[in-house]
């Protein structure tokens, strides 16, 4: 048989302990900790967003360079040089494709209301 040891509970001691806890300070510490965690997450998101914006600008530049090259080849092929029909068809398809892409991604049509 195990002996159960019973301790007398001192209600006054418990009340003093509870009174000594500064609830306002605890709340402030919790709030400060939550604020710090939120700031860390915000800083991480801001860093990721900057990287995405930089990558986006780089992609736009490359698309515009491709667009310029396609337009130049199209202009040359239409003015000065007789190309085989297959090559001219490829140039026309490239031109139409890049123009459609730019219209959809950068200059979407306005919706009529």
PyMOL commands that place a pseudoatom at each C-alpha (Angstrom):
pseudoatom trace, name=CA, resn=UNK, resi=1, chain=A, elem=C, hetatm=0, pos=[0.000, 0.000, 0.000]
pseudoatom trace, name=CA, resn=UNK, resi=2, chain=A, elem=C, hetatm=0, pos=[1.350, 3.405, -0.920]
pseudoatom trace, name=CA, resn=UNK, resi=3, chain=A, elem=C, hetatm=0, pos=[1.310, 6.222, 1.483]
pseudoatom trace, name=CA, resn=UNK, resi=4, chain=A, elem=C, hetatm=0, pos=[-0.348, 9.344, 0.258]
pseudoatom trace, name=CA, resn=UNK, resi=5, chain=A, elem=C, hetatm=0, pos=[1.249, 12.464, 1.591]
pseudoatom trace, name=CA, resn=UNK, resi=6, chain=A, elem=C, hetatm=0, pos=[-1.114, 15.304, 1.934]
pseudoatom trace, name=CA, resn=UNK, resi=7, chain=A, elem=C, hetatm=0, pos=[0.150, 18.845, 2.083]
pseudoatom trace, name=CA, resn=UNK, resi=8, chain=A, elem=C, hetatm=0, pos=[-1.698, 21.579, 3.709]
pseudoatom trace, name=CA, resn=UNK, resi=9, chain=A, elem=C, hetatm=0, pos=[-2.520, 24.333, 1.253]
pseudoatom trace, name=CA, resn=UNK, resi=10, chain=A, elem=C, hetatm=0, pos=[-1.801, 27.789, 2.482]
pseudoatom trace, name=CA, resn=UNK, resi=11, chain=A, elem=C, hetatm=0, pos=[-4.486, 29.947, 0.942]
pseudoatom trace, name=CA, resn=UNK, resi=12, chain=A, elem=C, hetatm=0, pos=[-2.804, 33.133, 2.083]
pseudoatom trace, name=CA, resn=UNK, resi=13, chain=A, elem=C, hetatm=0, pos=[0.436, 32.147, 0.327]
pseudoatom trace, name=CA, resn=UNK, resi=14, chain=A, elem=C, hetatm=0, pos=[-1.418, 31.430, -2.896]
pseudoatom trace, name=CA, resn=UNK, resi=15, chain=A, elem=C, hetatm=0, pos=[-3.232, 34.764, -2.678]
pseudoatom trace, name=CA, resn=UNK, resi=16, chain=A, elem=C, hetatm=0, pos=[0.057, 36.596, -2.112]
pseudoatom trace, name=CA, resn=UNK, resi=17, chain=A, elem=C, hetatm=0, pos=[1.622, 34.827, -5.104]
pseudoatom trace, name=CA, resn=UNK, resi=18, chain=A, elem=C, hetatm=0, pos=[-1.299, 35.708, -7.347]
pseudoatom trace, name=CA, resn=UNK, resi=19, chain=A, elem=C, hetatm=0, pos=[-1.231, 39.316, -6.163]
pseudoatom trace, name=CA, resn=UNK, resi=20, chain=A, elem=C, hetatm=0, pos=[2.497, 39.555, -6.813]
pseudoatom trace, name=CA, resn=UNK, resi=21, chain=A, elem=C, hetatm=0, pos=[2.014, 38.650, -10.469]
pseudoatom trace, name=CA, resn=UNK, resi=22, chain=A, elem=C, hetatm=0, pos=[1.750, 41.837, -12.463]
pseudoatom trace, name=CA, resn=UNK, resi=23, chain=A, elem=C, hetatm=0, pos=[-0.904, 41.020, -15.065]
pseudoatom trace, name=CA, resn=UNK, resi=24, chain=A, elem=C, hetatm=0, pos=[-0.254, 44.235, -16.977]
pseudoatom trace, name=CA, resn=UNK, resi=25, chain=A, elem=C, hetatm=0, pos=[3.426, 43.368, -17.301]
pseudoatom trace, name=CA, resn=UNK, resi=26, chain=A, elem=C, hetatm=0, pos=[2.592, 39.856, -18.489]
pseudoatom trace, name=CA, resn=UNK, resi=27, chain=A, elem=C, hetatm=0, pos=[0.191, 41.245, -21.096]
pseudoatom trace, name=CA, resn=UNK, resi=28, chain=A, elem=C, hetatm=0, pos=[2.786, 43.771, -22.254]
pseudoatom trace, name=CA, resn=UNK, resi=29, chain=A, elem=C, hetatm=0, pos=[5.433, 41.033, -22.592]
pseudoatom trace, name=CA, resn=UNK, resi=30, chain=A, elem=C, hetatm=0, pos=[3.056, 38.868, -24.589]
pseudoatom trace, name=CA, resn=UNK, resi=31, chain=A, elem=C, hetatm=0, pos=[2.167, 41.821, -26.821]
pseudoatom trace, name=CA, resn=UNK, resi=32, chain=A, elem=C, hetatm=0, pos=[5.842, 42.707, -27.298]
pseudoatom trace, name=CA, resn=UNK, resi=33, chain=A, elem=C, hetatm=0, pos=[6.683, 39.109, -28.198]
pseudoatom trace, name=CA, resn=UNK, resi=34, chain=A, elem=C, hetatm=0, pos=[3.818, 38.933, -30.692]
pseudoatom trace, name=CA, resn=UNK, resi=35, chain=A, elem=C, hetatm=0, pos=[4.918, 42.254, -32.210]
pseudoatom trace, name=CA, resn=UNK, resi=36, chain=A, elem=C, hetatm=0, pos=[8.477, 40.982, -32.627]
pseudoatom trace, name=CA, resn=UNK, resi=37, chain=A, elem=C, hetatm=0, pos=[7.257, 37.790, -34.284]
pseudoatom trace, name=CA, resn=UNK, resi=38, chain=A, elem=C, hetatm=0, pos=[5.039, 39.786, -36.634]
pseudoatom trace, name=CA, resn=UNK, resi=39, chain=A, elem=C, hetatm=0, pos=[7.915, 42.117, -37.547]
pseudoatom trace, name=CA, resn=UNK, resi=40, chain=A, elem=C, hetatm=0, pos=[10.165, 39.131, -38.341]
pseudoatom trace, name=CA, resn=UNK, resi=41, chain=A, elem=C, hetatm=0, pos=[7.504, 37.665, -40.633]
pseudoatom trace, name=CA, resn=UNK, resi=42, chain=A, elem=C, hetatm=0, pos=[6.888, 41.037, -42.270]
pseudoatom trace, name=CA, resn=UNK, resi=43, chain=A, elem=C, hetatm=0, pos=[10.637, 41.490, -42.894]
pseudoatom trace, name=CA, resn=UNK, resi=44, chain=A, elem=C, hetatm=0, pos=[10.842, 38.036, -44.506]
pseudoatom trace, name=CA, resn=UNK, resi=45, chain=A, elem=C, hetatm=0, pos=[7.864, 38.781, -46.757]
pseudoatom trace, name=CA, resn=UNK, resi=46, chain=A, elem=C, hetatm=0, pos=[9.315, 42.175, -47.690]
pseudoatom trace, name=CA, resn=UNK, resi=47, chain=A, elem=C, hetatm=0, pos=[12.638, 40.526, -48.621]
pseudoatom trace, name=CA, resn=UNK, resi=48, chain=A, elem=C, hetatm=0, pos=[10.850, 37.936, -50.782]
pseudoatom trace, name=CA, resn=UNK, resi=49, chain=A, elem=C, hetatm=0, pos=[8.759, 40.654, -52.417]
pseudoatom trace, name=CA, resn=UNK, resi=50, chain=A, elem=C, hetatm=0, pos=[11.871, 42.660, -53.348]
pseudoatom trace, name=CA, resn=UNK, resi=51, chain=A, elem=C, hetatm=0, pos=[13.372, 39.558, -54.976]
pseudoatom trace, name=CA, resn=UNK, resi=52, chain=A, elem=C, hetatm=0, pos=[10.190, 38.909, -56.922]
pseudoatom trace, name=CA, resn=UNK, resi=53, chain=A, elem=C, hetatm=0, pos=[10.022, 42.537, -58.125]
pseudoatom trace, name=CA, resn=UNK, resi=54, chain=A, elem=C, hetatm=0, pos=[13.659, 42.364, -59.268]
pseudoatom trace, name=CA, resn=UNK, resi=55, chain=A, elem=C, hetatm=0, pos=[13.017, 39.102, -61.143]
pseudoatom trace, name=CA, resn=UNK, resi=56, chain=A, elem=C, hetatm=0, pos=[9.847, 40.565, -62.684]
pseudoatom trace, name=CA, resn=UNK, resi=57, chain=A, elem=C, hetatm=0, pos=[11.718, 43.617, -64.009]
pseudoatom trace, name=CA, resn=UNK, resi=58, chain=A, elem=C, hetatm=0, pos=[14.413, 41.365, -65.463]
pseudoatom trace, name=CA, resn=UNK, resi=59, chain=A, elem=C, hetatm=0, pos=[11.808, 39.231, -67.240]
pseudoatom trace, name=CA, resn=UNK, resi=60, chain=A, elem=C, hetatm=0, pos=[10.068, 42.315, -68.643]
pseudoatom trace, name=CA, resn=UNK, resi=61, chain=A, elem=C, hetatm=0, pos=[13.365, 43.609, -70.032]
pseudoatom trace, name=CA, resn=UNK, resi=62, chain=A, elem=C, hetatm=0, pos=[14.083, 40.267, -71.706]
pseudoatom trace, name=CA, resn=UNK, resi=63, chain=A, elem=C, hetatm=0, pos=[10.598, 40.073, -73.224]
pseudoatom trace, name=CA, resn=UNK, resi=64, chain=A, elem=C, hetatm=0, pos=[10.948, 43.598, -74.589]
pseudoatom trace, name=CA, resn=UNK, resi=65, chain=A, elem=C, hetatm=0, pos=[14.357, 42.773, -76.088]
pseudoatom trace, name=CA, resn=UNK, resi=66, chain=A, elem=C, hetatm=0, pos=[12.831, 39.718, -77.765]
pseudoatom trace, name=CA, resn=UNK, resi=67, chain=A, elem=C, hetatm=0, pos=[9.949, 41.858, -79.000]
pseudoatom trace, name=CA, resn=UNK, resi=68, chain=A, elem=C, hetatm=0, pos=[12.367, 44.411, -80.483]
pseudoatom trace, name=CA, resn=UNK, resi=69, chain=A, elem=C, hetatm=0, pos=[14.401, 41.711, -82.229]
pseudoatom trace, name=CA, resn=UNK, resi=70, chain=A, elem=C, hetatm=0, pos=[11.304, 40.068, -83.689]
pseudoatom trace, name=CA, resn=UNK, resi=71, chain=A, elem=C, hetatm=0, pos=[9.991, 43.429, -84.934]
pseudoatom trace, name=CA, resn=UNK, resi=72, chain=A, elem=C, hetatm=0, pos=[13.380, 44.236, -86.511]
pseudoatom trace, name=CA, resn=UNK, resi=73, chain=A, elem=C, hetatm=0, pos=[13.574, 40.866, -88.280]
pseudoatom trace, name=CA, resn=UNK, resi=74, chain=A, elem=C, hetatm=0, pos=[9.964, 41.261, -89.432]
pseudoatom trace, name=CA, resn=UNK, resi=75, chain=A, elem=C, hetatm=0, pos=[10.635, 44.733, -90.819]
pseudoatom trace, name=CA, resn=UNK, resi=76, chain=A, elem=C, hetatm=0, pos=[13.795, 43.617, -92.637]
pseudoatom trace, name=CA, resn=UNK, resi=77, chain=A, elem=C, hetatm=0, pos=[12.078, 40.548, -94.069]
pseudoatom trace, name=CA, resn=UNK, resi=78, chain=A, elem=C, hetatm=0, pos=[9.158, 42.590, -95.351]
pseudoatom trace, name=CA, resn=UNK, resi=79, chain=A, elem=C, hetatm=0, pos=[11.228, 45.364, -96.944]
pseudoatom trace, name=CA, resn=UNK, resi=80, chain=A, elem=C, hetatm=0, pos=[14.523, 44.129, -98.322]
pseudoatom trace, name=CA, resn=UNK, resi=81, chain=A, elem=C, hetatm=0, pos=[14.860, 40.385, -98.506]
pseudoatom trace, name=CA, resn=UNK, resi=82, chain=A, elem=C, hetatm=0, pos=[12.917, 37.666, -100.246]
pseudoatom trace, name=CA, resn=UNK, resi=83, chain=A, elem=C, hetatm=0, pos=[12.665, 34.815, -97.755]
pseudoatom trace, name=CA, resn=UNK, resi=84, chain=A, elem=C, hetatm=0, pos=[11.308, 31.336, -98.231]
pseudoatom trace, name=CA, resn=UNK, resi=85, chain=A, elem=C, hetatm=0, pos=[7.621, 31.203, -97.324]
pseudoatom trace, name=CA, resn=UNK, resi=86, chain=A, elem=C, hetatm=0, pos=[8.336, 28.867, -94.390]
pseudoatom trace, name=CA, resn=UNK, resi=87, chain=A, elem=C, hetatm=0, pos=[10.781, 31.327, -92.800]
pseudoatom trace, name=CA, resn=UNK, resi=88, chain=A, elem=C, hetatm=0, pos=[8.435, 34.259, -93.402]
pseudoatom trace, name=CA, resn=UNK, resi=89, chain=A, elem=C, hetatm=0, pos=[5.613, 32.241, -91.791]
pseudoatom trace, name=CA, resn=UNK, resi=90, chain=A, elem=C, hetatm=0, pos=[7.765, 31.590, -88.704]
pseudoatom trace, name=CA, resn=UNK, resi=91, chain=A, elem=C, hetatm=0, pos=[8.608, 35.293, -88.437]
pseudoatom trace, name=CA, resn=UNK, resi=92, chain=A, elem=C, hetatm=0, pos=[4.917, 36.210, -88.773]
pseudoatom trace, name=CA, resn=UNK, resi=93, chain=A, elem=C, hetatm=0, pos=[3.934, 33.671, -86.097]
pseudoatom trace, name=CA, resn=UNK, resi=94, chain=A, elem=C, hetatm=0, pos=[6.636, 34.988, -83.731]
pseudoatom trace, name=CA, resn=UNK, resi=95, chain=A, elem=C, hetatm=0, pos=[5.479, 38.558, -84.342]
pseudoatom trace, name=CA, resn=UNK, resi=96, chain=A, elem=C, hetatm=0, pos=[1.810, 37.727, -83.724]
pseudoatom trace, name=CA, resn=UNK, resi=97, chain=A, elem=C, hetatm=0, pos=[2.632, 35.635, -80.649]
pseudoatom trace, name=CA, resn=UNK, resi=98, chain=A, elem=C, hetatm=0, pos=[4.766, 38.293, -78.947]
pseudoatom trace, name=CA, resn=UNK, resi=99, chain=A, elem=C, hetatm=0, pos=[2.209, 41.022, -79.739]
pseudoatom trace, name=CA, resn=UNK, resi=100, chain=A, elem=C, hetatm=0, pos=[-0.630, 38.897, -78.312]
pseudoatom trace, name=CA, resn=UNK, resi=101, chain=A, elem=C, hetatm=0, pos=[1.437, 38.176, -75.200]
pseudoatom trace, name=CA, resn=UNK, resi=102, chain=A, elem=C, hetatm=0, pos=[2.242, 41.848, -74.637]
pseudoatom trace, name=CA, resn=UNK, resi=103, chain=A, elem=C, hetatm=0, pos=[-1.391, 42.863, -75.123]
pseudoatom trace, name=CA, resn=UNK, resi=104, chain=A, elem=C, hetatm=0, pos=[-2.667, 40.256, -72.684]
pseudoatom trace, name=CA, resn=UNK, resi=105, chain=A, elem=C, hetatm=0, pos=[-0.011, 40.753, -70.005]
pseudoatom trace, name=CA, resn=UNK, resi=106, chain=A, elem=C, hetatm=0, pos=[0.719, 44.476, -70.170]
pseudoatom trace, name=CA, resn=UNK, resi=107, chain=A, elem=C, hetatm=0, pos=[-2.161, 46.107, -72.014]
pseudoatom trace, name=CA, resn=UNK, resi=108, chain=A, elem=C, hetatm=0, pos=[-5.289, 44.112, -71.174]
pseudoatom trace, name=CA, resn=UNK, resi=109, chain=A, elem=C, hetatm=0, pos=[-8.492, 45.416, -72.730]
pseudoatom trace, name=CA, resn=UNK, resi=110, chain=A, elem=C, hetatm=0, pos=[-10.656, 47.582, -70.498]
pseudoatom trace, name=CA, resn=UNK, resi=111, chain=A, elem=C, hetatm=0, pos=[-13.884, 45.979, -69.450]
pseudoatom trace, name=CA, resn=UNK, resi=112, chain=A, elem=C, hetatm=0, pos=[-17.068, 47.724, -70.548]
pseudoatom trace, name=CA, resn=UNK, resi=113, chain=A, elem=C, hetatm=0, pos=[-19.495, 48.303, -67.715]
for i in range(1, 113): cmd.bond("trace and resi %d" % i, "trace and resi %d" % (i + 1))
show_as sticks, trace
zoom trace
